[in-house]
Amino acid sequence: MHPLLWIIDDEWTNYNIENSIFKKYLKTYDIRYSTYKTFREDAEVFAPLADAVLSQINIPVDRDLIGKLKRCRIISNYGTGYNNVDLKAAGENNIAVGYIPGYCDEDIADYIISAVCSIKKPVMGFKAKVIDGQWGMPALNMRVHRLSAVRFFIIGLGRIGQKVAGKAAALGIKVLAYSPSLTPAKAAECGAEYISMAEGLQTADFVSIHMPYTKKTENFFGTEHFAQMNSNSYLINTARGRIVDQAALLQAVRTKQIKGAFLDVLANEPPAADEDILKYDDIHITPHISYYSEEALEELQRRAAVNAVKVLLHQDGADLVIDK
């Protein structure tokens, strides 16, 4: 019997990369597709027959769904994390869980640097002022500082944090960093200066969060942290929305404790149109796209397919050797 691969995704519609991997290494296979809206209904037919599931990170691969996977050997997640998967249920059913660390580190770092530059060296949004007859400094109507005057504080100097630190330092930005296990020597290796959490919050122009989402980190960044930030500073969050206490963030912006925020992740994704988080001009929101580039997407699709094939072919190791 041909292996059945079940893709649950509504982020993209072209699966040529996955199919090229499957065709090359599995030779023969069957494939089924579902979206967020249809996967529960489709599960009644597809789940009992699926040998592998490739799942987008917004799909709740919960105990109920896993209980229907009678033949499945791997849930291959399209993402750097796997908090959408019930790991305990997967383990009880002898189903491996795959994810794709590192595929978009550079892209997230580029997004964060772009956010900083959009404030410190704005180049868009002036055409209407020019048409209105404004020219020179009066059209600017804001204080602009060199990037070398920026103090940038990274909370969590892991893989992505290090990439951000390197890009920021290369632009002359003063990079500060903190995490519980970080040492001054390690920070220096990454182009950053080790600093306490309190001092980093008090002195930074931008605070960027880089930590995994767990029950322990839920609402980690809250009222006490915003109270320590200066009134011209911005919070940047590309990690997970629930790491930040969203109500505390709204209060901090409303009372001008901080200037604003750049959020690529929210507590509720996607948000309802009437949510308060969407009502503040100084809270800049993007629809969870900091990870995206054509190069990142290609790597994500390829490695997710490779993870599935590895298990189906009984291959161990971080990479499928035959895909080098």
C-alpha positions as CSV (number, residue, x, y, z in Angstrom):
1,M,0.0,0.0,0.0
2,H,1.3,3.5,-0.9
3,P,2.0,5.8,2.1
4,L,-0.6,8.5,2.5
5,L,0.6,12.0,3.4
6,W,-1.9,14.4,4.8
7,I,-1.0,18.1,4.5
8,I,-3.1,20.5,6.8
9,D,-2.3,24.0,5.8
10,D,-3.9,27.2,4.4
11,E,-0.8,29.5,4.3
12,W,0.1,28.6,0.7
13,T,-1.3,26.7,-2.2
14,N,1.7,25.4,-4.1
15,Y,3.2,22.1,-2.8
16,N,5.6,21.4,-5.6
17,I,8.5,21.3,-3.2
18,E,6.9,18.7,-1.0
19,N,5.8,16.7,-4.0
20,S,9.3,16.7,-5.4
21,I,10.7,15.3,-2.2
22,F,8.0,12.7,-1.9
23,K,8.3,11.6,-5.5
24,K,12.1,11.4,-5.4
25,Y,12.4,9.3,-2.2
26,L,9.0,7.5,-1.7
27,K,8.6,6.7,-5.5
28,T,4.8,6.1,-5.0
29,Y,2.6,7.8,-2.5
30,D,-0.9,9.3,-2.0
31,I,-1.5,12.8,-0.8
32,R,-4.5,14.6,0.7
33,Y,-4.9,18.3,1.6
34,S,-7.0,20.1,4.2
35,T,-7.3,23.6,5.5
36,Y,-8.0,25.0,9.0
37,K,-11.7,25.1,8.1
38,T,-11.9,21.6,6.8
39,F,-9.4,19.4,8.7
40,R,-11.8,18.4,11.5
41,E,-14.3,17.0,9.0
42,D,-11.6,15.6,6.8
43,A,-10.1,13.8,9.7
44,E,-12.9,11.3,9.8
45,V,-11.7,10.0,6.4
46,F,-8.0,11.0,6.2
47,A,-6.7,10.5,9.7
48,P,-7.1,6.7,10.0
49,L,-5.2,6.2,6.7
50,A,-2.4,8.8,7.1
51,D,1.1,7.6,7.5
52,A,2.4,11.1,8.0
53,V,0.9,14.5,8.7
54,L,2.4,17.8,7.6
55,S,0.8,20.5,9.7
56,Q,0.8,24.3,9.8
57,I,1.5,25.7,13.3
58,N,-1.9,27.2,13.6
59,I,-3.5,23.8,13.4
60,P,-4.4,22.3,16.9
61,V,-3.1,18.8,16.6
62,D,-4.8,17.8,19.8
63,R,-5.5,14.6,21.6
64,D,-8.8,14.2,19.7
65,L,-7.1,14.4,16.3
66,I,-4.1,12.3,17.3
67,G,-6.5,9.6,18.6
68,K,-7.8,9.3,15.0
69,L,-4.3,8.7,13.6
70,K,-4.2,4.9,13.5
71,R,-1.2,4.5,11.2
72,C,0.6,7.8,11.5
73,R,4.3,7.7,12.3
74,I,5.2,11.5,12.2
75,I,3.6,14.9,12.6
76,S,5.9,17.2,10.7
77,N,5.2,20.8,11.7
78,Y,5.7,23.7,9.3
79,G,7.4,25.9,11.9
80,T,10.2,26.5,14.4
81,G,8.0,25.3,17.3
82,Y,5.5,22.6,18.1
83,N,3.3,24.0,20.9
84,N,0.2,23.4,18.7
85,V,0.8,19.6,19.1
86,D,-0.2,17.6,22.1
87,L,3.2,16.0,22.7
88,K,2.0,13.6,25.4
89,A,-0.7,12.2,23.2
90,A,1.7,11.9,20.3
91,G,4.2,10.0,22.5
92,E,1.5,7.7,23.8
93,N,0.7,6.8,20.2
94,N,4.3,6.4,19.2
95,I,4.1,9.3,16.8
96,A,7.2,11.4,16.2
97,V,6.9,15.2,16.1
98,G,9.1,17.2,13.7
99,Y,9.8,20.9,13.5
100,I,12.1,23.2,11.6
101,P,14.5,25.2,13.8
102,G,16.6,28.0,12.1
103,Y,14.9,28.2,8.8
104,C,13.8,31.8,9.2
105,D,16.3,33.3,11.7
106,E,17.7,35.7,9.1
107,D,14.3,36.8,8.0
108,I,13.1,37.6,11.5
109,A,16.3,39.5,12.1
110,D,15.7,41.5,8.9
111,Y,12.2,42.3,10.1
112,I,13.4,43.6,13.4
113,I,16.1,45.8,11.9
114,S,13.5,47.1,9.5
115,A,11.3,48.1,12.4
116,V,14.1,50.0,14.1
117,C,15.0,51.8,10.8
118,S,11.3,52.7,10.2
119,I,11.5,54.8,13.4
120,K,15.0,56.0,13.4
121,K,15.4,56.7,9.6
122,P,11.9,56.9,8.1
123,V,11.7,57.0,4.3
124,M,8.1,56.2,3.5
125,G,4.9,58.2,4.0
126,F,6.2,61.6,2.9
127,K,4.7,61.9,-0.6
128,A,1.4,63.3,0.7
129,K,3.3,66.0,2.6
130,V,5.3,66.9,-0.5
131,I,2.1,67.2,-2.5
132,D,0.8,69.4,0.3
133,G,3.7,71.8,-0.2
134,Q,5.8,70.7,2.7
135,W,9.5,70.4,2.2
136,G,12.7,70.0,4.2
137,M,12.6,69.6,8.0
138,P,9.1,70.9,8.5
139,A,7.8,67.9,6.6
140,L,9.7,65.5,8.9
141,N,8.0,66.7,12.1
142,M,9.8,64.2,14.3
143,R,13.2,63.7,16.0
144,V,15.6,61.5,14.0
145,H,18.7,59.9,15.4
146,R,21.5,58.0,13.8
147,L,21.5,54.3,14.2
148,S,24.8,54.6,16.1
149,A,22.9,56.4,18.8
150,V,20.3,53.6,19.2
151,R,20.4,51.4,22.3
152,F,18.9,48.0,21.5
153,F,18.1,45.5,24.2
154,I,17.6,41.8,23.4
155,I,15.9,39.5,25.9
156,G,17.0,36.0,25.1
157,L,20.3,35.7,23.2
158,G,19.6,32.3,21.5
159,R,19.8,31.4,17.9
160,I,17.5,34.2,16.6
161,G,18.7,36.7,19.2
162,Q,22.3,36.2,18.1
163,K,21.3,36.8,14.5
164,V,19.6,40.0,15.4
165,A,22.6,41.1,17.5
166,G,25.0,40.5,14.7
167,K,22.9,42.5,12.1
168,A,22.3,45.4,14.6
169,A,26.0,45.6,15.6
170,A,27.0,45.7,12.0
171,L,25.0,48.8,11.6
172,G,26.6,50.5,14.5
173,I,23.7,50.0,16.9
174,K,24.6,49.6,20.6
175,V,23.4,46.1,21.4
176,L,22.6,45.0,25.0
177,A,21.5,41.6,25.9
178,Y,20.1,39.5,28.9
179,S,19.0,36.0,29.5
180,P,19.3,34.0,32.7
181,S,22.1,31.8,31.4
182,L,24.0,34.4,29.5
183,T,27.5,35.4,30.4
184,P,29.4,38.6,29.5
185,A,31.8,36.6,27.5
186,K,29.1,34.9,25.4
187,A,27.3,38.2,24.9
188,A,30.6,39.8,23.6
189,E,31.0,36.9,21.1
190,C,27.7,37.9,19.6
191,G,28.4,41.6,19.4
192,A,26.4,42.5,22.5
193,E,27.0,43.8,26.0
194,Y,25.7,41.7,28.9
195,I,23.4,43.8,31.1
196,S,20.8,43.2,33.8
197,M,17.1,43.1,32.8
198,A,16.4,46.2,34.8
199,E,19.2,48.3,33.3
200,G,18.4,47.1,29.8
201,L,14.7,48.1,30.1
202,Q,15.6,51.5,31.6
203,T,18.1,52.5,29.0
204,A,17.0,50.9,25.7
205,D,15.3,52.6,22.8
206,F,14.0,49.2,21.6
207,V,13.4,46.0,23.5
208,S,13.2,42.8,21.5
209,I,11.9,39.5,23.0
210,H,13.4,36.2,21.9
211,M,12.2,33.3,24.1
212,P,10.1,30.1,23.6
213,Y,6.5,30.1,24.6
214,T,5.7,27.8,27.5
215,K,3.4,27.9,30.4
216,K,6.2,29.5,32.4
217,T,6.7,32.3,29.9
218,E,3.0,33.0,29.4
219,N,2.5,36.7,30.2
220,F,6.1,36.9,31.2
221,F,6.5,40.4,30.0
222,G,4.0,42.5,32.0
223,T,3.3,45.6,34.0
224,E,6.5,45.6,36.0
225,H,8.6,45.5,32.8
226,F,6.7,48.3,31.0
227,A,7.1,50.4,34.1
228,Q,10.9,50.2,33.8
229,M,11.0,51.2,30.1
230,N,11.5,54.8,29.1
231,S,8.8,56.8,27.6
232,N,10.4,56.9,24.1
233,S,11.0,53.2,23.8
234,Y,9.4,50.5,21.7
235,L,8.7,46.8,22.4
236,I,9.3,44.4,19.5
237,N,7.8,40.9,19.7
238,T,8.3,38.3,17.0
239,A,8.3,35.3,19.3
240,R,4.9,34.3,20.5
241,G,2.0,36.7,21.4
242,R,1.2,35.3,24.7
243,I,4.7,35.9,26.1
244,V,3.6,39.5,26.5
245,D,0.7,40.5,28.8
246,Q,-1.3,42.3,26.1
247,A,-3.5,44.2,28.6
248,A,-0.4,45.5,30.2
249,L,1.0,46.6,26.9
250,L,-2.2,48.5,26.0
251,Q,-2.0,50.2,29.4
252,A,1.6,51.2,28.9
253,V,0.9,52.8,25.5
254,R,-2.3,54.4,26.7
255,T,-0.6,56.1,29.6
256,K,2.6,56.9,27.5
257,Q,4.8,54.7,29.7
258,I,6.3,53.6,26.4
259,K,6.1,55.1,22.9
260,G,4.7,52.0,21.1
261,A,5.3,48.5,19.9
262,F,6.0,46.4,16.8
263,L,4.1,43.1,17.0
264,D,4.2,40.3,14.5
265,V,2.5,37.9,17.0
266,L,-0.6,38.4,19.1
267,A,-2.4,36.7,21.9
268,N,-5.2,35.8,19.6
269,E,-4.3,35.0,15.9
270,P,-5.9,36.2,13.8
271,P,-7.4,39.0,16.0
272,A,-11.1,40.0,15.8
273,A,-11.6,43.3,13.9
274,D,-12.8,45.1,17.0
275,E,-9.9,44.0,19.4
276,D,-8.4,46.9,21.4
277,I,-4.9,45.9,20.2
278,L,-5.8,47.2,16.7
279,K,-6.9,50.7,17.9
280,Y,-3.6,52.3,18.7
281,D,-1.6,54.0,16.0
282,D,1.7,53.5,17.8
283,I,1.2,49.7,18.0
284,H,2.4,48.5,14.6
285,I,1.0,45.1,13.8
286,T,1.9,42.7,11.0
287,P,0.1,39.4,10.3
288,H,2.7,37.0,11.6
289,I,4.9,37.4,8.5
290,S,8.3,38.2,10.0
291,Y,9.5,34.7,9.1
292,Y,8.7,35.1,5.4
293,S,11.0,35.3,2.4
294,E,10.9,33.2,-0.7
295,E,14.1,31.5,0.5
296,A,12.7,30.8,4.0
297,L,9.5,29.3,2.6
298,E,11.3,27.0,0.2
299,E,13.5,25.8,3.1
300,L,10.5,25.3,5.4
301,Q,8.5,23.2,2.8
302,R,11.6,21.2,1.9
303,R,12.6,20.4,5.4
304,A,9.1,19.6,6.6
305,A,8.8,17.1,3.7
306,V,12.3,15.7,4.5
307,N,11.3,15.1,8.2
308,A,8.3,13.1,7.1
309,V,10.4,11.1,4.6
310,K,13.1,10.4,7.1
311,V,10.7,8.7,9.4
312,L,8.9,6.8,6.7
313,L,12.2,5.5,5.4
314,H,13.5,4.7,9.0
315,Q,16.3,7.2,8.7
316,D,17.9,8.9,11.7
317,G,19.8,12.1,12.0
318,A,19.1,15.8,11.7
319,D,19.0,15.8,7.9
320,L,18.1,13.3,5.3
321,V,21.4,12.3,3.9
322,I,20.1,11.6,0.4
323,D,18.7,15.1,0.2
324,K,22.1,16.8,0.5
